Amino acid sequence: MSEIKPNKSRKIIRIVIYSLIFVFVLIQFIPVNRTNPPVKSEPKWDSDKTKQYAIRACYDCHSSKTKWPLYSHIAPLSWLIISHVEEGREELNFSEFKLGDGKEAAEVVEHDIMPLNSYVILHPDAKLTYKEKVEFVKGLVATFGRKVKKGDED
């Protein structure tokens, strides 16, 4: 069996590294949609405080008022972020609000499902203190009501 010479293995490593750099640069040119559609309608918030909590913790993924940070322009991270925003807007969009939307909002905030931990890591201001979370949940219930669970309809 023949051994790979040190110079040959360095050359292979260099080719792999240059290829990865080339692919990374190339994927930056794949177009992605980072637009914010026009606002059609917004909820009638119970208070300005509830609206401010929603803007701070929810609007980047659940409205047409997304603030696109610099890292959202770098593939492949941009693909993940855009996917999260599209999914968030599909689930609940405060900018295309219809009566009956938001019934689960209080529950997902109350149970720490939202905002996502991955979002809070990059947006620490979206993390609500315990007191803020309690106020926000009360405001969400006052604004949207609560989802009725089966057996609780009485």
FIKOL-609636 format. One record per residue (C-alpha): residue in one letter; y negated, x negated, z. Coordinates in steps of 0.001 Angstrom, whole numbers, plus 500000, padded with zeros to 6 digits. Layout:
# FIKOL-609636
AYXZ ...
This chain:
# FIKOL-609636
M500000500000500000 S496597498657499128 E493661498709501490 I490268500075500528 K487823497250500438 P484798497535502763 N482363497528499833 K484262500312498087 S484297502506501229 R480549501974501681 K480011502999498085 I482037506194498620 I480074507016501796 R476800506409499959 I477860508711497105 V478827511445499567 I475509511148501452 Y473458511174498233 S475439514161496973 L474782516082500182 I471069515273499986 F471007516389496344 V472740519692497178 F470361520260500127 V467331519733497881 L468848521884495138 I469494524891497418 Q465823524934498397 F465107526332494921 I467348529387495343 P464889532290495573 V464887534429498709 N462926537537499569 R460565536958502492 T458302539892501782 N456963542435504183 P457050545873502574 P454132548200503275 V454099550109506546 K454994553741505828 S454879555242509314 E454986554027512891 P456184555627516111 K453801557480518367 W454133555097521299 D453918556476524832 S451537553629525732 D449909550540524303 K451980548441526731 T455259549717525222 K453949548969521732 Q452934545428522781 Y456410544779524234 A457943546022520969 I455663543790518906 R456483540794521091 A460257541274521321 C461259543391518310 Y458829543457515390 D459919540254513641 C463295541840512821 H462599545556513195 S459376546114511243 S457563545266508047 K455307542969510067 T457666539997510224 K456040536656510943 W457965534169508810 P458020530808510637 L458148527506508781 Y461888527089509343 S462501530413507554 H461601528551504353 I464392525965504684 A467803526811503242 P470461527463504449 L468706528557507679 S466423530837505652 W469444532778504389 L470597533494507934 I467120534561509085 I466564536833506099 S469983538381506634 H469112539099510292 V465764540655509337 E467317542825506624 E470042543976509018 G467483544620511771 R465244546649509473 E468241548650508290 E469264549447511875 L465758550361513098 N462477549820511297 F459335550625513278 S457369550507510004 E459433553236508337 F459861555352511403 K461463558792511141 L461877561359513886 G465137560683515679 D465065556911515126 G465086554638518144 K467415556701520347 E469480553572521112 A466507551241521593 A466294551629525365 E470024551109525772 V470188547869523757 V467211546415525639 E468533547585528999 H471944545969528365 D470425542693527075 I471845543221523591 M468333542886522154 P466455540735521558 L469223538424520391 N469638535227522397 S469434533190519187 Y466015534754518522 V464738534188522065 I465681530493521919 L463257529992519019 H460735532599520256 P460557532214524054 D457636534660524275 A460063537420523173 K461996537040526425 L461001539782528807 T460901539312532557 Y462941541760534626 K459811543782535420 E458707543810531774 K462184544884530673 V462194547780533155 E458735548884531962 F459761548507528323 V462953550533528778 K460985553322530484 G458456553228527641 L461196553335525006 V462813556337526697 A459420558064526898 T458747557291523226 F462167557965521657 G464322559647524275 R467824558392524880 K470992558569522828 V473169561345524214 K476710560186524896 K479676562483524274 G480272564567527367 D476612564280528443 E475364567069526165 D475262569702528952 
